[in-house]
Amino acid sequence: MDKQRTTASRQNGAENQIRGAFGTIDDDTANAGRSLKRRLLTLLAVIGPGIIVMVGDNDAGGVSTYAQAGQNYGLSLLWTLILIIPVLIINQEMVVRLGAVTGVGLYRLIAERLGKLWARISVAGLFVLDFLTISTEFAGVTLALGYFNISEYISVPVAAVLLVLITSTGSFRRWERFMFIFVFANFLVIPLVIFAHPHAGPIFHGYVTPHIAGGVNSTAVLFVIGVVGTTVAPWQLFFQQSNIVDKKITPRWINYERADTVIGSGVTVLAATLIIATTAFAFSGHAAFAGHFVNGLTVARGLDHTLGRGAGVLFAIILLNASLVGAASVTLTSAYAYGDMAGVRSSLNRSFTEAKQFYLSSALLIALAAGIVLIPHAPLGLFVLAVQAFAGILLPLAMVFGLLLCNDREVLGPWVNAPWLNVIAGLVITVLLGMSAILMITTVFPHIAVAVLAGILGASIAGGVVAGIVLAVGSAQQERLNPQPRRRGERERWQMPASVLLRPAELSRGRKVVLTLLFIYFLIAVALLLTKSIELGVGHK
């Protein structure tokens, strides 16, 4: 009997272990003290989901969009990266808590707390975005290896097989270690920018002086939304929450995962800055290249011409690495979401025989996306930007779902949003909506005055402040009516009860109206995005 208990105890301990790329922790580790060494070892074990999701978003679309920003707009869009940092951290911190406290994926929470209709809408948008995004990753593979004169009919199938193998190891730790190879390769942007001999003064000016070279027009606004969409993408919310659940991170480790997320945000913005700076300085004064972005391959060849062969090779390798890490991350996002939707096992710790549908859905998505890229004469450069802009338009809807869940005390208990966080989140959502509104208006009325656009953005900011204050007041009232545990130990032990024990959630009439209007707005924005993309595709500016 004692032996059976010991065996069961060991099995339970193994099930509760966090087995990361750089270490293992369990309950015994948590109780072993809080020395600096122990904290660093714990961080090394937990670290992963935050950095991977951020570096994964510096994918083929990201690298291409940042390179285009520098080539076509110089350093004038660097200020957007500063604004994106808090958006990144706020977005991902909310899903950190949702994943650690609930132990389930975002789709399942939306279905159970907001309704199956909204869950299906969210996952439909996610699947479309993921499919298009993975296609851009394979486009990145063809462009990167095209620099070395490797045919896409070789590079794409090889990359597809590699991605299937990486995802199908049957071990979360092995998968995470593969992903960290891509993460470390991301730092090749440092030697790349050295080739361009950048100057700190203009970079600092680009950070602190909001402007757009050439003025504000519908094309420029489309591009700004593309920069936002490629840096803060809806798939990140679904990925990090499910990845945290898969890694078995619980509320005890939330602060470490927050640190992981902040580090990842810093790495993402640093890499984006260096890519923009590289192309801005490399092509400045070269009439044949400045303002004439086509795709990642032409950027690599342009750098080869202006900075030398080494710069071209480095950029091609960076683009290839970004394509692979992006495809691996986004594919896994869809597989997690499909597993939640279908109610099947979806974990990297499961073998193929234990989770066939999970792995097969991932492989099928990879195969379909790879096939799209092999279509002859596809306008890959425009396709990449359109996908990033679509992500920027979809983001507010995904953020609203996350915000509603993070204010649900049945779900998060003492981990619900603080009032100040609701203010900031409300502001971020309305600013993003304001940006997409500007896109729609400039598409329909391309010669509209800049003052009108500024007024729209100002109104969205004011609306965001009001919405945030309303959320904050509601949150404070709920706290007074239903006080939650505040002691650290109690908070760390609190997790969402089984869904059958939760009080049923009912959307108020006001929230239903807001969600419905937001969805209609999203459909209109997508239609106008398609219009603008077609316009650019046929050469009408």
LUMTOR-350520 format. One record per residue: residue in three letters; x, z, y of N, C-alpha, C, O in turn. Coordinates in steps of 0.1 Angstrom, whole numbers, plus 5000, padded with zeros to 4 digits. Atoms other than C-alpha are relative to their C-alpha. Example, Ala and Ser with C-alpha at 12.3 -4.5 7.8 and 13.67 -1.06 7.14 Angstrom:
# residues 2
ALA500950004988512350784955500950005012501950075012 SER499150004989513750714989499250085011499750095022 
//
This chain:
# residues 541
MET500850004988500050005000500950005013500649935022 ASP499150004989502850095024500749875002500949825014 LYS499350134999504649765016499049905006499449825014 GLN501050104995501349575023499950025015499849925022 ARG500249974986500949755056501249955008501149895019 THR498850054993504549675066500049855001500449805012 THR500050145000504149315056499049955011499249855018 ALA501150044991500849285076500550035014500249955023 SER499549974987502549455106501049905005501049865016 ARG499150104997505349205105499449875004499849805013 GLN500750134998502948915103499350005014499449915021 ASN500749994987500949045133501050005011500749945021 GLY499050004990504149105152500549865003500749825014 ALA499650144999505248745145499049925008499349835016 GLU501150074994501848615156500050035015499649945023 ASN500149964986502148805189501349975008501450005020 GLN498750034994505748705196499949885009499249785007 ILE499850114992506648475225501449944996502450004998 ARG498750065005509248235210500349885009499849775007 GLY499750104991510548045239501349934997502049964988 ALA498850085002513447795243501250095000502250064994 PHE498849924997515848075254499950144995500750224999 GLY500149865005514648385236498750034994497749954994 THR501249955006512048585218499650145005500550225007 ILE500449864995510048885231498750034992497949954988 ASP501249945006507349105216499650135006500250175016 ASP500449874994505649435222501250105000501350185010 ASP498849915000508849625212500949975012501450065018 THR499250044989510749425238499450065013500250115022 ALA500649954988508249525264500250145003500250195014 ASN499949864999508649885257501550055000501750175000 ALA498649975001512449875257500750035013501950045014 GLY499449974987512949955294499949885009499649775005 ARG500150104990512949765326501349985008501349965020 SER498750024994516649725333500149855004499349775000 LEU499950144995517849415351500349904989499849794988 LYS499750095011519349275319498849974992498649854988 ARG501250025008516149325300499049915007498449825001 ARG500950084992514149165328500449855000499649764998 LEU499450145001516448855328499849944987499449824986 LEU500250055014516248825290498549964998498149874992 THR501450035002512448845292499649885008498849805003 LEU500350124992512248585320500549874992499849774992 LEU499550115007514448355299499149964988498949844985 ALA500950035011512048385270498649955004498149854998 VAL501350054995508848335291500149875007499249795006 ILE499850124991510248065313499849874992500249864980 GLY500350125007509047715304498849935005498949825011 PRO501250074995505447625312500049965014499649855018 GLY499950034986505947655349500949895004500649805012 ILE499050104997509147455351499649874994499849775001 ILE500350135007508047195326498949935007498949815009 VAL501150074994504747125343500449955014499949845018 MET499650054987506447095377501049884999500849785006 VAL499050115002509346875365499349884994499649764997 GLY500850115006506846675344499249935011498949815009 ASP500750074990505046595376500949925009500549835016 ASN499050094994508246445390500349894990501449874985 ASP500050095010507446165366500449865005500949855017 ALA499750134995507845785369499249975013499849915022 GLY500750024988505045775394500650085012500650035023 GLY499449924990506646055413501349955006501549935018 VAL498750064996510145905414499749875008500449855018 SER500250134993508745565424499350035014499749965023 THR500749974987506445715451501050065010501050025022 TYR499049944991509345925466501049905004501449895016 ALA499150114996511645625465499449915010500049865019 GLN500750094991509045415482499850075014499950005024 ALA500149934988508545685508501249995008501249965021 GLY498850024993512145675517500349865004500949845015 GLN499750144997512445305516499149945011499649865019 ASN500950054990509345225536499850085012499450035023 TYR500349914989508945525558501250095004501050185013 GLY498849924997512445675560499850144997499350184986 LEU500249855003512446055563498850055007498650175008 SER501249954992509146065582499050074992498150144998 LEU501049935008507146195553500550134993499850184985 LEU499549885006509346485543499250125003499150224995 TRP500849894997507046725561498850024990498450144988 THR501149995010504346655534500550094989499750164983 LEU499549925011506646825509499950155003499750234994 ILE500149864996506747145529498650054998498450174994 LEU501449965001502947155530499650014985498750094982 ILE500450015014502747085493500550134992499850164982 ILE499449885008504847395482498950114998498750154987 PRO501049905003502047655488498849954992498250024984 VAL501150065008499447415473500450004985499650044977 LEU499550005014501647385441499850144995499350164984 ILE500049865005502047765438498650064999498450124988 ILE501449945000498447855446499349944988498650014980 ASN500750075011497047595422500450064986499650104978 GLN499549975013499247685393500050154997499850194986 GLU500149855003499248065398498650034995498450134987 MET501449975005495448055393499949974986499250054978 VAL500150035014495747885360500950094991500750114979 VAL499249905007498548125350499250124996499250164984 ARG500949895004496048405352498949974991498650044982 LEU501150045009493248215336500549984985499850034976 GLY499550025014495448125306500450134994500150164982 ALA499549875006497048465301498950104997499050174987 VAL501049895001493948675306498949954990498450034983 THR501150045009491448455287500449954986499749964977 GLY499550055013493548295260499349884995499449844983 VAL500750125003491547975261500349895011500849935021 GLY499750114991491947635277499049985012497950055011 LEU500850014989490447525310498649934997497649975003 TYR501350075004487847285295499050104994497850104998 ARG501049905006486347565274499550105010498350135009 LEU500549914990486147795303498949945009497950005012 ILE501050074991484347535325498749984992497750004998 ALA501250025008481947465296499250124999498050125000 GLU500749885003481147825290499450075013498450145012 ARG500449934988480947945326499349925011498649975019 LEU500650094990479947645347499149904994498349845002 GLY500950095006478147435322500749884993501749844998 LYS499450105007478847165297500149875008501049795006 LEU500050124992477946885321501249995009501949895009 TRP498850004991480646985346501349994992502349944996 ALA498950005009483047035317500349854996501449814995 ARG499850145004482446675305500449925011501249835009 ILE499650084988482746535340501550035002502349935005 SER498649964998486046725344501049934990502049884994 VAL499150055010487546615311499949845000500949784996 ALA500150144999486246255316501049955010501849855008 GLY499150034989488146235349501550024995502349944998 LEU498749975005491146395332500549904990501749854991 PHE499650105010491246155303500349865006501349805003 VAL499750124993491045855326501350015008502249925007 LEU498849984992493745995349501250004990502249944993 ASP498949995009495946085319500449874994501649844993 PHE499750135006495645745303500749915010501749855007 LEU499350084990496545565335501450055004502349985006 THR498749944997499345815342501049974989502249934992 ILE499150035011500845765308500449855000501649824997 SER499650144999500745395313501049985011502049905009 THR499050014990502745435345501350064995502450014999 GLU498849955006505245635325500749904992501949884992 PHE499450115008505745345301500549895009501549825007 ALA499650104990505945115331501450055006502349965008 GLY498749954996508745345343501149974990502349944994 VAL499050035010510545305310500449865000501649834999 THR499750145000510344925312500949975012501949895011 LEU499350034988511644925348501450074999502450005003 ALA498749935001514445185341500949924990502149904994 LEU499250075010515745005310500249855003501149794998 GLY499850144995515144665326501349995008501849885009 TYR498850014992518044755349501249974991502249914995 PHE498950035010520244745317499749884992500349864982 ASN500450135007518544415306499550034986499749944977 ILE500649985013516744575277498549965001497850005010 SER501450055000513444405269499050114998499250214991 GLU501049905001510244595273499450014986498850114982 TYR500550015014509244485238500950084990500550104979 ILE499149915007512144705226499850145006499750244998 SER499949874994512144985251498750084999498750204996 VAL501349935000508345065251499850064985499450174984 PRO500349945014507945095212501050114997500550214991 VAL499049895003511145305209499650135008499750235002 ALA500549884992509945535237498850064994498750194994 ALA501249955006506545565221500350084987499750194986 VAL499749935013507945665187500850135003500550234997 LEU499349884996510345915204499050115005499250225001 LEU501049904995507446085222499150064989498950184989 VAL500849945011505346115190500950104992500450204988 LEU499149915008508346275172500250135008500250235001 ILE499849874992508946525201498850094999499050214998 THR501249925000505346635201499650054986498950144985 SER500449975013505046655163501050084992501050074980 THR499049925007507746905154499450114993500150174983 GLY500649895006505347175144500650145004500350244998 SER499449874995507247435165500049995015500549905021 PHE500050004985506547525201501450025005501849955015 ARG498749984995510147645205500849875000501549845009 ARG499250125001511647315193499549905011500349835017 TRP500550094990509247115216500550055014500949965022 GLU499549964987510247335246501449975002501849945013 ARG498550034999513947285239500249865003501049825011 PHE499950144996513446915239499649975015500349905021 MET500450024986511646935272501050055010501149995021 PHE498949954990514447145288501149905001501949905011 ILE498950104999516846855280499649915012500449875020 PHE500550084989514646645304500150085013500450025023 VAL499949924988514546935329501450005006501649985018 PHE498750004995518246955331500549875005501249865015 ALA499650144995518646575334499449975014499949895021 ASN500650024986516346605365501050035011500949975022 PHE499049964989519346755384501049885002501949905010 LEU499250114996521046415383499849945014500549865019 VAL500250044986519446365417501050055009501250005020 ILE499049954992522246575431501249915002501549885013 PRO499050104998525046335424499549875006500349805013 LEU500550134994522746045433500050015015500449915021 VAL500149994986522146165468501450005007501549965018 ILE498750004995525846215473500549865003501249845013 PHE499650144998526345845470499549955014500149865020 ALA500750054987524045795501500650075012500350035023 HIS499449934989526146035523498950045010498950005022 PRO501149964991523046205538500550095011501650165010 HIS499749914988523046395571498950115001497750075000 ALA500949895000521346735573499050005012497850035011 GLY500850004988520046685609498749924998497649975001 PRO501250085002517646395602499150064989497850054991 ILE500849945011516446565570499250125006498050135003 PHE500649884994515646885589498949955010497850015010 HIS501050054990513846685616498849944992497649964997 GLY501150065008511746505589499150114995497950104993 TYR500849895006510646845575499150075011498050105008 VAL500749924989509647005609499249915009498549975018 THR500750084991508146705627499049914993499449804988 PRO501050085007504946575612499749865007499349865019 HIS500350134995504646195618500149904989500549934978 ILE499950115009504445865600500649885006500049835016 ALA499350124994506845585608499149884999498549854989 GLY500950125000504845285619498650035004497849945006 GLY501349964996501845485629499050034989499350004977 VAL501049965010498645605611499149884998498549835008 ASN501050105004496645335593499550034986500050124980 SER500549975013494745315561501149994989501050074979 THR498950015010497845205541500950125000501250174990 ALA499249884999499845495554499350124995499950204988 VAL500849885005497045745547499949994985500050094978 LEU500050025014496745595512501350054994501350124983 PHE498749965006500445655507500250155001500750214992 VAL499949864999500346015520499250074989499750164983 ILE500849945011497546095496500749974986500650064977 GLY499250035012499645925469501150104998501450154987 VAL498949905001502546165477499450134996500050204987 VAL500749875004500146465474499649994986499850084978 GLY500550025014498646325442501150004990500950054979 THR498950005010502046275426500750134999501350164989 THR499449875000503246615435499150114995499550214988 VAL501049905004500046815429498949934992498049884999 ALA500950085008498146655400499050084992499450194988 PRO501049925007494946765383500450044986500150144981 TRP499649985014496546735348500850134999500950194989 GLN499149885000498947015358499250134997499650224990 LEU500949895002496047265359499750024985499850134979 PHE500349995015494947185323501250024992501150104982 PHE498849995008498447155310500550155000500750214989 GLN499449875000499847485322499250114994499750204987 GLN500849905006496847695312500149994985500250094978 SER499950015015496847555276501350034995501550094984 ASN498649975004500647575274500350154999501050194990 ILE499849865000500547935283499350074988499850164982 VAL500849955011497848005257500849974987500950054978 ASP499250045012499947815231501250084998501750114987 LYS498849925000503048015240499750154998500650234996 LYS500449865002501048335236500450105011500750215009 ILE499749924988501748465271498750085003497650025005 THR501149914997499448765279500150065014501250035020 PRO499949944986498748955311501350085002501750105013 ARG498749924999501849175304501149915006502049975012 TRP498950084996503948875312499749915012500449815015 ILE500550094989502048725341501049995011501349885017 ASN499150014988504648815368501249924996501749855005 TYR498950095005507348645347499649855001500449775005 GLU500550145000505248335344499849955015499949845018 ARG500150044985504548345382501449965005501549865012 ALA498650044996508348345387500449864995501049785002 ASP499750135006508648055363499349885008499949785010 THR500750104992506047865384500649985014500749865018 VAL499350014987507747935417501349934999501649845007 ILE498750075003511147825403499749854998500449765004 GLY500450145003509447505390499649935013500049815015 SER500450064987507947435425501249975008501349865014 GLY498850024993511247475441500849884995501349805003 VAL499350115006512947235417499349875003500049775006 THR500850134998510146975421500249955015500549845017 VAL499950044986510346975459501449965004501749875011 LEU498650034998514146975459500349854995500949775002 ALA499750135006514246665436499349895008499949795011 ALA500850104992511546485457500849985013500949865017 THR499350014987513546555489501249914998501549835006 LEU498850085002516746415474499849864997500649775001 ILE500350145002515146105462499649925012500049815015 ILE500450064988513446035495501349985009501449875015 ALA498850014992516746105513500949894995501549825003 THR499150105005518745875490499549865004500349795009 THR500450144996516545565496499949995015500249885020 ALA500150014985516045645533501449975006501549885014 PHE498650024994519845665540500649874994501349805001 ALA499450125006520745385515499549875006500349785007 PHE500650134995518345125529499949995015499549885020 SER500150014985518445215566501049905005502249905002 GLY499150104994519844925585500149874992500849784995 HIS499950115009519444685556498649935000497749974993 ALA501350064998516644445566499449944987498249934985 ALA500550065013516444295531499350114991498650074982 PHE500549905009515544635516499050105007498050135001 ALA500849914993514044865542498649955002498449845008 GLY501450044998510244855542499549904989498449844991 HIS500350105010510244625511500050054986500649994977 PHE500149945014509544845481499249914991498149864995 VAL500750075010508444665450499750094988498550114984 ASN500249915011509044895421501450074997502350055005 GLY498849935003511645125405501249924997502349955000 LEU498950095003513744845392500749945012501949935013 THR499450054988514144685426500750115008501750085015 VAL499349894993515145025440501450024994502450035001 ALA498749985007517845065413501049885004502249915007 ARG499250114996519144715421500450005015501549975018 GLY499749994986518944775458501150115002502050095010 LEU498949904999521045095454501349954995502449985000 ASP498850075006523444895433500749925011501949925013 HIS499550094989523844655463500550085012501650045017 THR499649934988524044915491501050124997501850155006 LEU499249885003525745215474501049984989501950064987 GLY499150035012527445065443499350024987498250084986 ARG500550005014526945035406499650144995498650164988 GLY500349865005527045415400498750055005498050124997 ALA501349954995524045485422498949934993497949994990 GLY501050075007522045215405499850054986498650074982 VAL500149955013522845345371499350145000498550174992 LEU500549874999522045705381498549995003497750074996 PHE501550014997518645605396499349954988498250004985 ALA500750055012517745415364499950114990498850124983 ILE500049895010518645705342498950115005498250164997 ILE500949904995516645945365498549954998497750034994 LEU501350065002513645705363499650014986498450044983 LEU500350005015513845685325499750154996498750174989 ASN500249865004514146065322498650055005497950124998 ALA501349964994511146115346498949944992497850014990 SER501050075007509145865326499750074987498550094983 LEU500249945013509746045293499450145001498550184994 VAL500549864999509146405305498549995005497750075001 GLY501450014996505946285323499149964989498050024988 ALA500850045011504646105293499850114990498650134985 ALA500149895010505346405270499050105005498250164998 SER500849904994503646645294498549965001497650034997 VAL501450054998500546435302499349984987498150004985 THR500550025013500046335266499550134994498450144988 LEU500349875006500046695255498850065007498050135001 THR501249964992497546775283498749954994497850024992 SER501250065006495046535268499750054986498650074983 ALA500249955014495646655233499450145000498550174992 TYR500649864998494947015244498649995004497750064998 ALA501350014996491846915262499149944989497949994988 TYR500850065011490546705233499850114989498750124984 GLY500249895009491147005210499050105004498250144996 ASP501049914995489147225232498649945000497750014996 MET501350075000486346975235499549984986498350004984 ALA500450035014486246895198499950134991499450134980 GLY500049885008486747255187500950004988500650064978 VAL499050015011489747175165501350075004501550105016 ARG498849934997493047345162500949915008501149795006 SER499250074991495347245190501250085004501150155015 SER498949924997498747405190501349934995501349874984 LEU498750055005502347295188500750084989501650034983 ASN499549925011502947575163499449964987499750024977 ARG500750045013500647405138500749874995501249795002 SER499550125007501947145113499049895001497949915005 PHE500950125000500546795111498850024991497749994995 THR501249995010498346885081499150115005497950105002 GLU500849894994497047195100499249955012498150015015 ALA500650054987496147005132500149855001500749805011 LYS499950145001495746645123499349935013499949845019 GLN500650064988493246565151500850025013500849935021 PHE499249974988495446725177501149905001501349845012 TYR498950094999498446515168499649865000500349785006 LEU500550145000496546195161499549965013499749855017 SER500550044987494846205194501149985010501149895018 SER498850024992498246245211500649864997501049795006 ALA499450125004499645955191499249875004499849775009 LEU500950114996496645725198500149985015500249865019 LEU499950024986496845785235501349945004501449855013 ILE498750064998500545705235500049854997500549775004 ALA500050145004499945375216499249925009499649815013 LEU500850084991497145265239500649985013500649875019 ALA499350014987499045335271501249914999501549845008 ALA498850095002502145165257499549855000500249775005 GLY500550145001500044855249499649945014499949825016 ILE500450044987498744835285501249945008501149845015 VAL498850034992502244815300500649864995501249805003 LEU499450135005503144515278499249885004499649775000 ILE500750124995500544295294500949935010501449995020 PRO499150084991502444015312499650005014498449995017 HIS500250024985502744005350499150115006498450095016 ALA500849894994501044345356500750055012501950065012 PRO499449954987501544465392500450154999499650235004 LEU499749865004503344785381500250095013499850205013 GLY499749924988504444895416498750055007498550175010 LEU501249974994500944885431499250104990498550194995 PHE500749925009499445035399500550155000499650245000 VAL499549874999501745335402499450085012498950195010 LEU500549934988500645415437498550034999498150135004 ALA501549985001496945365430499750124991498850204993 VAL500349895009497145615401500350135007499650235005 GLN499749884993498845875423498950035010498650155012 ALA501049974990496245835450498750044993498050134998 PHE501249965008493445865423500250154996499250234997 ALA499849865003495046195413499850095012499250205011 GLY500249934988495046305449498550025004498150125009 ILE501549994997491246235452499350094989498450164993 LEU500649925011490446405418500450155002499650234997 LEU499549864999492446715427499050105006498950215000 PRO500949904994489846885450498950054990498650164990 LEU501049965010487246875423500550094989499850194986 ALA499449915010489547025397500350145006500250244999 MET499749874994490647295422498750085002498850205001 VAL501349934998486947385429499650074987499250194987 PHE500349945013486447445392500950124997500450234993 GLY499149895002489547665390499750125009499850235005 LEU500349904991488547855421498850084996498750204997 LEU501249935005485047935408500350094988499850204988 LEU499649925012486548055375500850125004500750234998 CYS499149894996489148275393499250105009499850205012 ASN500949904994486248455411499050054991498150134995 ASP501049965010484348515379500550134994501550134986 ARG499549875005484748885371499850024986500550104979 GLU500249995014483348845337501249944992501549994981 VAL498950075006486248615329501450075003502250094994 LEU498749954997489148775348500150155004501250205005 GLY500049864998488049125355500950045012500749995023 PRO499149964989490849295376501049895005501749915014 TRP499050104996492748965378499349895008499949785010 VAL500650104991490248785400500849975013501650055016 ASN499350034988491448615432499850115010498850175012 ALA500049914988492348845461499349935011499349815012 PRO500650074988490348775493500849915007500449805011 TRP499150094992493348635511500349874992500549764998 LEU499750125008493948395482498849905001499049785000 ASN501250094998490348265485500049935013499649815014 VAL499950074986490948195522500949884999500649775004 ILE499050115001494047985514499549894991499649774995 ALA500550105010492447815484498949915007498949795005 GLY501150074994489347725504500649905011500149795012 LEU499350084990491647585532500649884994500549774999 VAL499350115007493647375508499049904995499349784997 ILE501050095006490647225491499449915011499249795010 THR500750074990488947125524501049905007500649805012 VAL499050094994492246975538500149884991500249764996 LEU499950115009492546765507498849915001498949785000 LEU501250084998488946655511500049925013499649815014 GLY499950074988489646575547500949885000500749775006 MET499150115002492546355537499449884993499649774997 SER500750115007490446155513498949945008498649825007 ALA501050064990487746125540500749905009500149805013 ILE499350094991490345975563500349874993500249764999 LEU499850125008491245735535498849915000498949795002 MET501250085000487645625532499749935013499349825014 ILE500350054987487145585569500949895005500549795010 THR499050104996490345395575499949874992500349764996 THR500350115008489445165546498949915006499049795006 VAL501250074994486045075561500349965014499949855018 PHE499750034986487245085597501550015003502050115008 PRO498649994999490944995597500650025014501850065015 HIS499549994986491344995635499550125007499550135020 ILE500549884994489845335641501150085008502350075003 ALA499149934991491545555668500650114992499950184984 VAL499349895007494145805656499450135004499350234996 ALA500749874996492346075677498850034992498650154989 VAL501249975009489246035656500550064987499950154981 LEU499549955013491346085624500550145002500250224993 ALA499549874998492946385639498950105001498950214996 GLY501249924999489546525647499450034987498950144984 ILE500649985014488346475611500950104993500350194986 LEU499149915007491446655598499850145006499850244998 GLY500249874994490946935623498750064996498650184993 ALA501349945005487246975613500150044986499550144982 SER499949955014488246995576500850135000500550214991 ILE499349875000490747265584499150125004499150224998 ALA500949894995488147465604499050034989498650144986 GLY501049975011485647415575500750074989500050164982 GLY499349935010488247535551500250155003500050234994 VAL499949864996488847855570498750074998498650184993 VAL501349945002485147915571499650024985499250134981 ALA500349995014484747845534500850114993500350194985 GLY499249905005487648065526499650145004499650244996 ILE500549874995486248355547498850044992498650154988 VAL501249975008482948325529500350044986499850144981 LEU499649975014484648335495500650145001500450224992 ALA499349874999486748635507499050115001499250224995 VAL501049894998483748835519499250024987499050144983 GLY500749985013481948765486500850074990500350154983 SER499149935010484948875466500150155004500150234994 ALA499949864996485249195486498750084997498850194992 GLN501349935004481549275481499950024985499450134981 GLN500049995014481849215444500950124995500650194986 GLU499049895003484849455443499450135002499650234995 ARG500649884997482849725459498950044990498750154986 LEU501149975010479949685435500550024986499950094978 ASN499550005014482049645404501550025001502349934998 PRO498649974999485449815409500749984987500250014976 GLN499250035012488149705385501350084999501750145009 PRO498749925001491249875370501149965009501349845011 ARG499050034990494049895395501450044994502449984999 ARG498749965005496750075375500749894992500049814985 ARG499350115006499449845362499849994985499549894979 GLY500250005015499149955325498649954996498449874987 GLU501450045003495349905326499849855002499249784994 ARG500250144997495549565342500749924989500249814985 GLU499250075010498249455317499349994986499449904979 ARG500750005012495949545288498749935000498149914990 TRP501350064998492849385302500049854996500849785002 GLN500250145003491849055286498549974999497750064997 MET501450045000488648855286499450044986500050004976 PRO500749975013486148985259499649874994499749765000 ALA500550115007484948745233498849945008498050015014 SER501050074992482648485249498550044997497750045006 VAL501449955003479548615230499750135006498550175007 LEU500249884994480048945247499849995015499550095022 LEU500050024986480148805282498549985005497749934998 ARG501350024994477148815305499949855004500849805010 PRO500250154998475748455307500349975015499850055024 ALA499750044987476948275338498949905005498549814997 GLU501050094994474448105361500549955013500850045022 LEU499650054987475347875389498950025010497749995007 SER501049994990473547955421499649865005500349765003 ARG500550124995471547685438501049945010501349825010 GLY499050054990474147665466501249944993501749834998 ARG498850055007477047615442499649874993500549774992 LYS500450135006475047345423500049895010500549785007 VAL500150104989474447165456501449955004501749835005 VAL498650034996478147185466500749924989501349824993 LEU499450075010479347065432499449864999500249764997 THR500650135001476846775432500549915011500849795009 LEU499550084989477846665467501549964999501949855002 LEU498550025002481546695458500249894990501049804992 PHE499850105011481046475427499649865006500249765004 ILE500450134993479146205448501149955009501449835009 TYR498850044990481946215474501149954992501849854996 PHE498950055008484446175446499849854995500749774995 LEU500350135004482645865433500249905011500749795009 ILE499950094989482545705467501549985004502049875006 ALA498650014997486245785473500749914990501649834994 VAL499450085010487245625440499749855002500549775001 ALA500450144997485245315449500849945011501349825010 LEU499250054989487045285482501549994997502149905002 LEU498650015004490345345466500249874992501349804994 LEU499950135007489745055443500049885009500849795008 THR500050104989488844845473501349985007501849875008 LYS498750004993492044935491501149954991502049874996 SER499050055009494144875460500049854998501049794997 ILE500150145002492744535454500449925013501049825012 GLU499650064987493244455491501549995001502049885005 LEU498550005000496944545488500549914990501549844992 GLY499550085011497244365456499949855003500849774998 VAL500150154997496144025470500749975013500749865018 GLY499150034989498444075500499450025014500149985024 HIS500649984987496044175528500350145005499950244998 LYS499749874995497344465548499050055011499250155016 
//
